[in-house]
Amino acid sequence: MTNSADVAAKAGVSRSTVSQILNGHGHRFKPDMVDHVRKVARELGYRPSLAGRALANGTSDIVITLLPNISFGPRLRELIDRVTEELAAVGKTNLIRFSSGDAEIDDAVLALRPAGLWSVAPLTLEQHARLRELGVVVVDQPRQLQQRIDQEIGAIQARHLIERGYPAIAVALPQDMREQSFALARQQGALETARAAGIQTLPTLHLTLERGSSASTALFLPKSLFGIAAYNDDAALAVLGAAQRAGRRVPGEIGIIGVDNTTASGLSEPSLTTIDLDVRFSAHEIVRTLLSGEGMLPVDAFDAIRSLVSVVDGDSTAR
């Protein structure tokens, strides 16, 4: 296995010089030497030890992305991809970890000495304090901001259904408890918007999203003309399947709008109307906040994020 001594020998420099250049201290040397050492390291396939770099610098070049136990939809994947790309551009490595308990955060921090940690779900005050003691820059989305975003998503769904002429609106939510912190805010946004517009609101449909569940869901579909604001595209497709099983016409009798703009939303028959979220602003703000050490995304980012939420028209609401 290639080591720093091999790079030093081929580059004609000392091992200490190799170590400093490849561990973030290239500014101490002439640019042509830095380029030469890095070129030799690439040719030999050498990468410095993350553990060694952490010991030398006090922190590593790693940023941890902490994911809660929720559906891993396409917008979240895109957000993580963009954060990863922006971090890579400044020499940081994004490491994905799934959260299954407080202790796991500590293990990650102690073992890897990360430069920062970004949590998709809000962390507790205790978690913030503990990580701060370890010198880790922590970025998470304020719970208030996340709720406002989800409420706005539900409101946009309701407004779209109202514009399409549906005289009553229901919400479809998964029963899975993992999604409830997001789902309930979307429900609130949709129902409050409908009521403010004088539109009838119907009982919420609670979905198991299990194979064969369309038969039971079909039994709870109201007999009247109505629109459904579904938690996400999976829930929307479940309602679509139940409607077709019950012989109900979509969008003639039931209008359905989902969230996430998944590939499946465009492949269903009829295609789903859905909500899309441009994540470029969020990704840039996450990385900016991590690098600046500010710690938490500002609540006033809501207006900028809201402007990036849009309806993708499909046939499921095309009355």
C-alpha positions in Angstrom: 0.0 0.0 0.0 1.3 3.4 -1.0 2.3 5.7 1.9 3.6 9.3 2.3 7.2 8.0 2.2 6.6 6.7 -1.3 5.1 10.0 -2.4 8.0 11.9 -0.8 10.6 9.7 -2.6 9.0 10.1 -6.0 8.4 13.8 -5.6 11.9 14.5 -4.3 10.7 16.2 -1.1 10.6 15.4 2.6 7.9 13.3 4.1 7.0 16.3 6.3 6.4 18.4 3.2 4.1 15.8 1.8 2.2 15.5 5.0 1.7 19.3 5.3 0.6 19.8 1.7 -1.8 16.9 1.7 -3.3 17.8 5.1 -4.4 21.3 4.3 -1.3 23.4 4.8 -0.3 23.9 1.2 -0.3 27.7 1.6 3.1 27.3 3.3 4.7 26.2 0.1 5.2 27.5 -3.4 2.2 26.7 -5.7 4.3 24.7 -8.2 5.6 22.4 -5.4 2.0 22.0 -4.1 0.8 21.0 -7.6 3.7 18.6 -8.0 3.2 16.8 -4.7 -0.5 16.5 -5.3 0.1 15.2 -8.8 2.5 12.5 -7.6 0.0 11.5 -4.8 -2.7 11.1 -7.5 -0.4 9.0 -9.7 0.4 6.7 -6.8 -3.1 6.5 -5.6 -2.2 7.9 -2.2 -4.8 9.5 0.1 -3.8 10.8 3.6 -5.4 9.1 6.6 -8.5 10.8 7.8 -7.6 9.8 11.4 -4.1 11.3 11.0 -5.5 14.5 9.5 -7.9 14.8 12.4 -5.1 14.4 14.9 -3.0 16.9 13.1 -5.7 19.5 12.7 -7.9 18.9 15.7 -10.8 18.2 13.4 -11.3 16.2 10.2 -12.5 17.3 6.8 -15.7 15.3 7.4 -19.2 16.8 7.7 -21.8 14.4 9.0 -25.3 14.5 7.5 -27.7 13.0 10.1 -30.9 11.6 8.6 -33.9 10.8 10.7 -36.0 7.7 10.2 -38.3 9.0 7.5 -39.0 8.3 3.8 -36.0 9.0 1.7 -37.7 10.7 -1.2 -36.2 12.2 -4.4 -36.1 15.8 -3.1 -34.2 14.8 0.0 -31.8 12.7 -2.1 -31.2 15.7 -4.4 -30.7 18.0 -1.4 -28.0 15.6 0.0 -26.4 15.4 -3.4 -26.1 19.1 -3.7 -24.8 19.6 -0.2 -22.2 16.9 -0.9 -21.1 18.6 -4.1 -20.8 22.0 -2.5 -18.8 20.6 0.4 -16.5 18.7 -2.0 -15.8 22.0 -3.7 -14.2 23.3 -0.5 -12.4 20.1 0.4 -15.0 18.6 2.7 -16.3 15.0 2.7 -20.0 14.5 3.4 -20.7 11.3 5.5 -24.3 10.1 5.7 -25.4 8.6 9.0 -28.9 7.4 9.9 -30.1 8.5 13.4 -31.3 5.7 15.6 -30.5 7.3 19.0 -28.6 10.1 20.8 -25.5 7.9 21.5 -24.9 7.3 17.8 -24.3 11.1 17.4 -21.6 11.0 20.1 -19.9 8.0 18.6 -19.7 9.7 15.2 -18.3 12.9 16.6 -15.8 11.2 18.9 -14.5 8.8 16.4 -14.4 11.1 13.3 -13.9 14.6 14.8 -16.1 16.1 12.2 -15.8 19.7 11.1 -19.6 20.0 11.2 -22.9 18.1 11.5 -26.0 18.8 9.5 -29.2 17.3 10.8 -32.2 17.0 8.5 -34.5 16.9 11.6 -34.2 19.5 14.4 -32.0 18.4 17.3 -32.8 18.8 20.9 -31.3 21.6 23.0 -29.3 18.9 24.9 -27.9 17.5 21.7 -26.9 21.0 20.6 -25.1 21.6 23.9 -23.3 18.3 23.9 -22.0 18.7 20.3 -21.0 22.3 21.0 -18.9 21.2 23.9 -17.1 18.9 21.4 -16.4 21.9 19.1 -18.6 20.7 16.3 -20.5 23.2 14.2 -24.1 22.0 14.1 -26.6 23.1 11.5 -30.3 22.0 11.7 -33.5 23.5 10.5 -35.5 25.3 13.2 -38.6 23.4 14.1 -40.7 26.5 13.5 -39.2 26.9 10.0 -39.9 23.2 9.1 -43.5 23.5 10.2 -44.1 26.7 8.2 -42.7 25.1 5.1 -44.9 22.0 5.5 -48.0 24.1 6.3 -47.3 26.1 3.1 -47.0 22.9 1.1 -50.5 21.8 2.3 -51.9 25.3 1.6 -50.6 25.2 -2.0 -52.2 21.8 -2.5 -55.5 23.1 -1.2 -55.4 26.3 -3.3 -54.7 24.2 -6.4 -57.7 21.9 -5.7 -59.9 24.9 -5.1 -58.8 26.5 -8.3 -59.7 23.3 -10.1 -63.2 23.6 -8.8 -63.4 20.8 -6.2 -66.1 21.8 -3.6 -64.7 19.7 -0.8 -61.2 18.8 0.3 -59.8 15.9 2.3 -56.2 15.1 3.4 -54.5 11.7 3.0 -51.8 10.9 5.5 -49.7 7.8 6.2 -50.2 6.0 9.5 -46.5 5.6 9.9 -45.4 7.6 13.0 -42.1 8.4 11.5 -43.8 10.9 9.1 -46.1 12.6 11.6 -44.0 15.6 12.4 -44.2 16.6 8.7 -47.6 15.2 7.9 -49.6 16.9 10.6 -48.3 20.4 9.5 -49.2 19.7 5.9 -52.7 18.6 7.0 -53.1 21.8 9.0 -52.0 24.0 6.1 -54.4 22.3 3.7 -57.5 22.3 6.0 -57.0 25.8 7.2 -56.7 27.1 3.7 -59.8 25.3 2.6 -61.8 26.6 5.5 -60.7 30.1 5.0 -61.9 29.9 1.4 -65.3 28.5 2.6 -64.6 25.0 1.2 -66.0 22.0 3.0 -63.4 19.8 4.7 -63.8 16.1 4.9 -62.4 13.5 7.4 -58.7 12.7 6.9 -57.8 9.4 5.2 -55.2 7.4 7.2 -53.2 5.1 4.9 -51.2 2.0 5.8 -49.4 2.0 2.4 -49.2 -1.7 2.5 -49.7 -4.1 -0.4 -53.4 -4.8 -0.9 -54.6 -1.9 1.2 -56.4 -0.2 -1.6 -59.5 -2.3 -0.9 -59.9 -1.0 2.6 -59.0 2.6 1.6 -61.7 2.5 -1.2 -64.3 1.9 1.5 -63.6 5.3 3.1 -63.7 7.4 0.0 -66.5 10.0 0.2 -69.2 9.5 -2.4 -69.3 13.2 -3.4 -67.0 15.2 -5.7 -63.9 16.2 -3.7 -60.1 16.8 -3.9 -57.4 15.1 -1.9 -54.2 16.7 -0.6 -51.9 13.7 -0.2 -48.9 13.8 2.1 -46.6 12.7 -0.7 -46.7 10.9 -4.0 -46.8 7.5 -2.4 -49.9 8.5 -0.5 -51.4 10.0 -3.7 -50.7 6.8 -5.6 -52.4 4.8 -2.9 -55.5 6.9 -3.1 -55.4 6.7 -6.9 -55.3 2.9 -6.7 -58.2 2.9 -4.2 -60.3 5.2 -6.4 -59.7 3.0 -9.4 -60.6 -0.1 -7.4 -63.9 1.6 -6.3 -64.7 2.6 -9.9 -64.3 6.3 -9.2 -63.2 8.6 -11.9 -60.0 10.6 -11.4 -60.1 13.6 -11.9 -63.8 13.6 -12.8 -65.0 12.7 -9.3 -61.8 12.8 -7.2 -58.9 15.2 -7.7 -55.5 14.1 -6.2 -52.4 16.1 -5.6 -49.2 14.7 -4.1 -45.8 16.0 -3.0 -42.2 15.3 -4.2 -42.5 15.1 -8.0 -41.3 11.5 -8.1 -40.7 9.6 -11.2 -43.7 7.4 -10.5 -45.9 10.5 -10.4 -45.4 11.0 -14.1 -45.8 7.3 -15.0 -49.1 6.7 -13.3 -52.4 6.7 -15.3 -53.6 9.3 -14.9 -50.3 11.2 -14.2 -50.2 12.8 -10.8 -50.3 16.5 -10.1 -47.6 17.0 -7.5 -45.6 19.6 -5.6 -42.0 20.2 -6.4 -39.3 21.9 -4.3 -36.2 23.4 -5.8 -33.6 22.5 -3.2 -30.7 24.6 -4.6 -31.2 27.5 -2.1 -31.5 25.2 0.9 -28.3 23.3 -0.1 -26.4 26.5 -0.5 -27.6 27.9 2.8 -26.8 24.6 4.7 -23.2 24.7 3.4 -22.8 28.4 4.0 -24.0 28.0 7.5 -21.7 25.1 8.2 -18.7 26.9 6.9 -19.5 30.2 8.6 -20.1 28.5 12.0 -23.5 30.3 12.4 -25.1 27.1 13.6 -28.8 27.3 12.6 -30.7 28.1 9.4 -32.5 31.5 9.9 -36.3 31.3 10.4 -36.6 34.2 7.9 -35.4 31.8 5.2 -39.0 30.8 4.8 -39.9 33.4 2.1 -36.9 32.3 0.0 -37.8 28.6 0.3 -41.5 29.2 -0.3 -40.7 30.9 -3.6 -39.1 27.7 -4.7 -42.2 25.5 -4.1 -44.3 24.9 -7.2 -47.1 22.8 -8.6 -46.3 20.3 -11.3 -49.5 19.8 -13.3 -50.6 16.2 -14.0 -53.9 14.7 -15.2 -55.1 13.8 -11.7 -56.5 17.3 -11.1 -57.1 18.3 -14.8 -60.8 19.1 -14.7 
